[in-house]
Amino acid sequence: MPLTRNLGDATVVITGASSGIGAATAYALARRGADVVLAARTAEALHQVAERCRQLGGRALVVPTDVTDPEAVGRLAARAAAEFGRIDAWINNAAVSAVGLFDEIPVTEFRRVVAVNLLGTVYGTKAALPWLDAAGGGVLVNNASVLAEVAMPYQSAYNATKHGIRGLADTIRQELRVTGRGNISLCTVLPATVDTPFFRHTANHSGHELAPPPPVHPPELVAETIVRLLRRPRREAYAGGPARLIGLQWRLAPALAERVLGWYTARTQFGPRARLDATGKVFTPDAAAELGGGWPGRRRQLTRATAFGLAAGTAVGTVAAIARRARAGHR
């Protein structure tokens, strides 16, 4: 079910709110009059986002939080409820990544990606559910990425955690239904590549500079998708047409899609210059309240061409799937 009150009267907790999609979502909600509770590791950036939210017409509370600490996430929920009286929605958005071949990513970094992305979502969900129930119902949104459904090379840790988030949400949704807590909606949002500081902050063991595989969408697109989910909850929602096309191709012809997407992303997520190994901001916070990551040219120039290529790949996948079924029917 949707929020039990108008969005302008709702209290929404957002993790990973110091930049990118989290900050864009906070601004989208503040414009609609919502009270936003901003959580991330970088307090200074959170205060900048909060000030902008107030300028846009919403109230904002800053609660610096490391989502890998379950007690800290519990305190985040308690602070939000104490300040605004309730929690109507919770958005699990915090994420980090380590890029490189699976056997070259240090175990410590792999573990950190799991701790932030997957366990951070676990802790956020555990903290949110009792407060959403106490409010008479609410909406919980997990930002899982289209990589919760498909996969791309050099992103093993990130892929694994996003697949885990999707499976976690599916299971908890079932449990809410069978235990009579249908007043709480659990939604998963599946964006494709987004122009945020994420790629600049990623640990890099590829030997090359990183670049977001096109088409690259603005973070506001994902923010508006999340707002729509709060108003009209759905199990899952893609953010952007290319994400939907990629998911469709993967379902229709998974083996072919795996090869095509692997070939494509292996050639588009790296720039021409070499880079030494770096841990990025996986362990050390350094957000700066930025929405974009500095990829607007890549976004503008390549979106149409890439979308066409993905559409063509989907058509090929569809034909392959139909042919395969036809052959099976003649046996």
C-alpha angles and dihedrals in degrees: 000000000000126000113306090229137033116286089243089062097041132107114220127187116208125189120201087031099146096088146347119019094356094055092042090052091050090053092047091052094043090054087059093050099255124150108242128200110203121207131179138113099266109075096186093055091047091055090052091051090046092053091052090049090054091050088054092054106265133109117243136197122194117213112170105216139171103213091207088071109077093195091053090050089051090053089050090058093046092050092050093051093044092051100044103019098244146013117244100173139012127199118199102203109139113120144157133182144202116210124206142079111316093245092050099051109098114245090234091059094044089052091049092052089052091047095051102036105034106020090039087058091047092052093044092051093048091050094045104047099070092048093046089051091048090053090058093257140329148170130274118195125193117199099217106159126227083274085079086074104028133027139227131196123260090027102084097136094045093044092050094051095046092049087050092052091053093050091046092053093048091052097046090047089057091048093050090052098047092046094052098253096125089138087082118073120202115200134182121208118205114198125175119217114336130196100241136123088265096105092049091053097045122112107248127207098152097097090236137083113265127241130175113256108244144276089067117192129202115254089240089070091061092043092056090048089055091049089053090051091054090054098039110017120210132176092247138358129190117220106220134004096264091059089054091049093049091050092048093050091049092053096045099044110007098173093050093042091051091055096043095045091045091052093045099047093042087062100040107042095067131068127216098261127085120241132196120234111282136176092215114195096320092117103017120058117226108156119154105193090261122152099193130051097212100266104116093123092053088048095052100039102044108032097090096043093047094045088053091051092049091048090051090049090051091052091051090048092050092051091047092051093049091048091049092051090047092053091048091052092056095053 
